[in-house]
């Protein structure tokens, strides 16, 4: 081997190393780009949550809550998780969570929302969109769900919409609210959910994992 051959070998080695480095960098860059492309972007929306110690529904006063969509993106409720944290004056601390379609049954003391009927914990109060003669038509004979219930694929939360609990089905004073009992398990909502207390409310967009609402709501 002559001197020229000795000079060529190191050059070839360096070139191979550079080529391998470039290939690895390209692979890593492509993989990173693919990961970033699959990330879900959180929607943007302005929401307003209200908590009521005893809201009047035509002579029936009952604990309830509403969630209003003020403006922003349309939110499929199947992609949302509602979380509530509450520390009552008696010292009880509870966490409630609503994710997907959840049914709650009524009570035989109610006129139309009896133990054989089911409502969503929350549902969209829009009779026209869901072709209902009245909100009572969203009550079902089974717990399989309904198109206006929170968590249903058809229940898209749009600007101007209001999500409500089954409070409006009560027909006599001092009745309980199964939707609120689901979100505040174990709390005596008649005596331990007073005006002026606060509930921490979070609404999470589950595909992206981002919080789109996070506030302490004062009970009125």
RODO-2510 file (C-alpha; in nm, 4 decimals, decimal comma):
residues 220
     n   res          X          Y          Z
     1     x     0,0000     0,0000     0,0000
     2     x     0,1375     0,3377    -0,0986
     3     x     0,1074     0,6724     0,0789
     4     x    -0,2015     0,7656    -0,1238
     5     x    -0,3910     0,4602     0,0046
     6     x    -0,3069     0,5554     0,3637
     7     x    -0,4594     0,9016     0,3103
     8     x    -0,7814     0,7733     0,1527
     9     x    -0,8924     0,5417     0,4391
    10     x    -0,9372     0,8124     0,7090
    11     x    -1,1242     1,0366     0,4638
    12     x    -1,3682     0,7591     0,3753
    13     x    -1,4253     0,6856     0,7453
    14     x    -1,5001     1,0479     0,8226
    15     x    -1,7440     1,0690     0,5317
    16     x    -1,9273     0,7568     0,6487
    17     x    -1,9578     0,8961     1,0006
    18     x    -2,0974     1,2228     0,8671
    19     x    -2,3482     1,0386     0,6511
    20     x    -2,4674     0,8273     0,9459
    21     x    -2,4981     1,1389     1,1648
    22     x    -2,7089     1,3129     0,9015
    23     x    -2,9356     1,0085     0,8659
    24     x    -2,9896     0,9836     1,2408
    25     x    -3,0704     1,3543     1,2633
    26     x    -3,3228     1,3222     0,9805
    27     x    -3,4925     1,0242     1,1488
    28     x    -3,5155     1,2015     1,4843
    29     x    -3,6516     1,5165     1,3191
    30     x    -3,9167     1,3202     1,1296
    31     x    -4,0223     1,1352     1,4436
    32     x    -4,0492     1,4594     1,6402
    33     x    -4,2513     1,6193     1,3621
    34     x    -4,4867     1,3243     1,3583
    35     x    -4,5434     1,3465     1,7321
    36     x    -4,6156     1,7180     1,7214
    37     x    -4,8570     1,6660     1,4355
    38     x    -5,0674     1,4247     1,6414
    39     x    -5,1080     1,6568     1,9410
    40     x    -5,4667     1,7676     1,9969
    41     x    -5,5297     2,1387     2,0187
    42     x    -5,7599     2,2511     2,2982
    43     x    -6,0679     2,4489     2,1902
    44     x    -6,1210     2,8024     2,3119
    45     x    -6,4509     2,8958     2,4740
    46     x    -6,5907     3,1337     2,7335
    47     x    -6,8161     2,9481     2,9766
    48     x    -7,0156     3,0588     3,2796
    49     x    -7,0994     2,8195     3,5638
    50     x    -7,3670     2,9002     3,8239
    51     x    -7,4441     2,7141     4,1476
    52     x    -7,7739     2,7548     4,3305
    53     x    -7,8515     2,6561     4,6893
    54     x    -8,2265     2,6626     4,6209
    55     x    -8,3310     2,7817     4,2767
    56     x    -8,7031     2,8434     4,2256
    57     x    -8,8633     2,6347     3,9499
    58     x    -9,2238     2,7521     3,9632
    59     x    -9,2815     2,6902     4,3319
    60     x    -9,0259     2,4139     4,3653
    61     x    -8,6968     2,5290     4,5196
    62     x    -8,4081     2,2903     4,4684
    63     x    -8,0242     2,2851     4,4558
    64     x    -7,9068     2,3094     4,0967
    65     x    -7,6400     2,4308     3,8581
    66     x    -7,6145     2,5616     3,5028
    67     x    -7,3288     2,5895     3,2555
    68     x    -7,3717     2,8523     2,9843
    69     x    -7,1678     2,8671     2,6635
    70     x    -7,1055     3,2381     2,6100
    71     x    -6,8809     3,2330     2,3013
    72     x    -6,6031     3,0442     2,1269
    73     x    -6,5635     2,7014     1,9732
    74     x    -6,8334     2,4360     1,9629
    75     x    -6,7567     2,1763     2,2317
    76     x    -6,8596     1,8116     2,1855
    77     x    -6,9621     1,7156     2,5390
    78     x    -6,8266     1,3650     2,4798
    79     x    -6,4811     1,5300     2,4835
    80     x    -6,5360     1,7104     2,8142
    81     x    -6,4855     1,6165     3,1771
    82     x    -6,6467     1,8187     3,4553
    83     x    -6,4785     1,8084     3,7968
    84     x    -6,6161     1,9694     4,1130
    85     x    -6,4426     2,0140     4,4487
    86     x    -6,6456     2,1228     4,7495
    87     x    -6,5688     2,1717     5,1184
    88     x    -6,8936     2,2119     5,3073
    89     x    -6,9388     2,4225     5,6234
    90     x    -6,9600     2,0975     5,8218
    91     x    -6,6080     2,0111     5,7070
    92     x    -6,6887     1,7458     5,4470
    93     x    -6,4681     1,7575     5,1358
    94     x    -6,5944     1,5853     4,8208
    95     x    -6,4881     1,5544     4,4609
    96     x    -6,7382     1,4969     4,1830
    97     x    -6,6612     1,4002     3,8250
    98     x    -6,8739     1,3731     3,5120
    99     x    -6,7131     1,2142     3,2078
   100     x    -6,9304     1,0671     2,9352
   101     x    -7,3010     0,9857     2,9471
   102     x    -7,4210     0,9235     3,3011
   103     x    -7,7832     0,8538     3,3898
   104     x    -7,9590     0,9301     3,7182
   105     x    -8,3047     0,8029     3,8079
   106     x    -8,5885     1,0057     3,9514
   107     x    -8,8057     0,9552     4,2565
   108     x    -9,1649     0,8421     4,2932
   109     x    -9,2388     1,1662     4,4813
   110     x    -9,1858     1,3495     4,1511
   111     x    -9,4781     1,3733     3,9128
   112     x    -9,3068     1,2808     3,5835
   113     x    -8,9474     1,2089     3,6866
   114     x    -9,0198     0,8879     3,8758
   115     x    -8,7895     0,6027     3,9788
   116     x    -8,8604     0,4357     3,6451
   117     x    -8,7336     0,7350     3,4459
   118     x    -8,3755     0,8431     3,3725
   119     x    -8,2146     1,1773     3,2983
   120     x    -7,8596     1,2795     3,2257
   121     x    -7,6673     1,4341     3,5151
   122     x    -7,6496     1,7354     3,2820
   123     x    -7,8372     1,7856     2,9564
   124     x    -7,8741     2,0551     2,6910
   125     x    -8,1833     2,2652     2,7474
   126     x    -8,2748     2,3116     2,3804
   127     x    -8,6058     2,1505     2,2859
   128     x    -8,6040     2,2866     1,9307
   129     x    -8,2672     2,1427     1,8292
   130     x    -8,3543     1,7978     1,9586
   131     x    -8,7132     1,8121     1,8321
   132     x    -8,8693     1,7763     2,1771
   133     x    -9,2175     1,8951     2,2656
   134     x    -9,0909     1,9668     2,6185
   135     x    -8,7800     1,9006     2,8314
   136     x    -8,9651     1,6048     2,9840
   137     x    -8,9200     1,4160     2,6549
   138     x    -8,5498     1,3882     2,7337
   139     x    -8,6452     1,1563     3,0227
   140     x    -8,5894     0,7947     2,9239
   141     x    -8,7144     0,4534     3,0349
   142     x    -8,3569     0,3196     3,0471
   143     x    -8,0111     0,4444     3,1419
   144     x    -7,8728     0,3992     2,7888
   145     x    -7,8646     0,7727     2,7213
   146     x    -8,0261     1,0303     2,4978
   147     x    -7,9130     1,2749     2,2308
   148     x    -7,9193     1,5874     2,4507
   149     x    -7,7451     1,4311     2,7517
   150     x    -7,3935     1,5459     2,8410
   151     x    -7,1524     1,2926     2,6921
   152     x    -7,3713     1,1925     2,3976
   153     x    -7,2122     1,2281     2,0532
   154     x    -7,5072     1,4464     1,9453
   155     x    -7,4794     1,6792     2,2456
   156     x    -7,2550     1,9503     2,1040
   157     x    -7,2230     2,2520     2,3317
   158     x    -7,2613     2,5657     2,1190
   159     x    -7,2553     2,9395     2,1951
   160     x    -7,5893     3,0278     2,3515
   161     x    -7,6477     2,6747     2,4869
   162     x    -7,7173     2,5957     2,8520
   163     x    -7,6411     2,2692     3,0296
   164     x    -7,8789     2,2025     3,3192
   165     x    -7,9414     1,9408     3,5878
   166     x    -8,2814     1,7671     3,6179
   167     x    -8,3993     2,0338     3,8669
   168     x    -8,6749     2,1582     3,6375
   169     x    -8,8609     1,8269     3,6660
   170     x    -8,9377     1,8819     4,0348
   171     x    -9,3011     1,9536     4,1167
   172     x    -9,3083     2,0119     4,4915
   173     x    -9,1084     2,2045     4,7494
   174     x    -8,7896     2,0666     4,9076
   175     x    -8,7264     1,7880     4,6580
   176     x    -8,3774     1,6555     4,5953
   177     x    -8,1831     1,6816     4,2696
   178     x    -8,0295     1,3513     4,1500
   179     x    -7,7938     1,5358     3,9141
   180     x    -7,6481     1,7442     4,1963
   181     x    -7,6290     1,4391     4,4240
   182     x    -7,4159     1,2687     4,1588
   183     x    -7,1728     1,5629     4,1483
   184     x    -7,1683     1,6147     4,5280
   185     x    -7,1792     1,2603     4,6687
   186     x    -7,2628     1,2364     5,0364
   187     x    -7,3358     1,6079     5,0836
   188     x    -7,6622     1,7095     5,2472
   189     x    -7,7524     1,9604     4,9778
   190     x    -8,0503     2,0896     5,1726
   191     x    -7,8534     2,1912     5,4833
   192     x    -7,4851     2,1801     5,3873
   193     x    -7,4825     2,3695     5,0549
   194     x    -7,5473     2,7266     5,1682
   195     x    -7,5417     3,0564     4,9841
   196     x    -7,1921     3,2081     4,9982
   197     x    -6,9976     2,8818     4,9987
   198     x    -6,7763     2,8113     4,6978
   199     x    -6,7338     2,5193     4,4611
   200     x    -6,4129     2,4745     4,2616
   201     x    -6,5111     2,3804     3,9064
   202     x    -6,2837     2,2525     3,6316
   203     x    -6,3829     2,1576     3,2777
   204     x    -6,1211     1,9590     3,0888
   205     x    -6,0935     1,8928     2,7157
   206     x    -5,9972     1,5265     2,7413
   207     x    -5,8415     1,4720     2,3932
   208     x    -5,5817     1,7448     2,4612
   209     x    -5,5769     1,7190     2,8402
   210     x    -5,6138     2,0977     2,8631
   211     x    -5,8297     2,2805     3,1175
   212     x    -6,0730     2,5174     2,9454
   213     x    -6,2522     2,6357     3,2618
   214     x    -6,1108     2,6667     3,6124
   215     x    -6,2875     2,8890     3,8671
   216     x    -6,4224     2,8999     4,2213
   217     x    -6,7978     2,9437     4,1835
   218     x    -6,9914     3,1112     4,4645
   219     x    -7,3207     2,9447     4,5535
   220     x    -7,6135     3,1853     4,5248
***
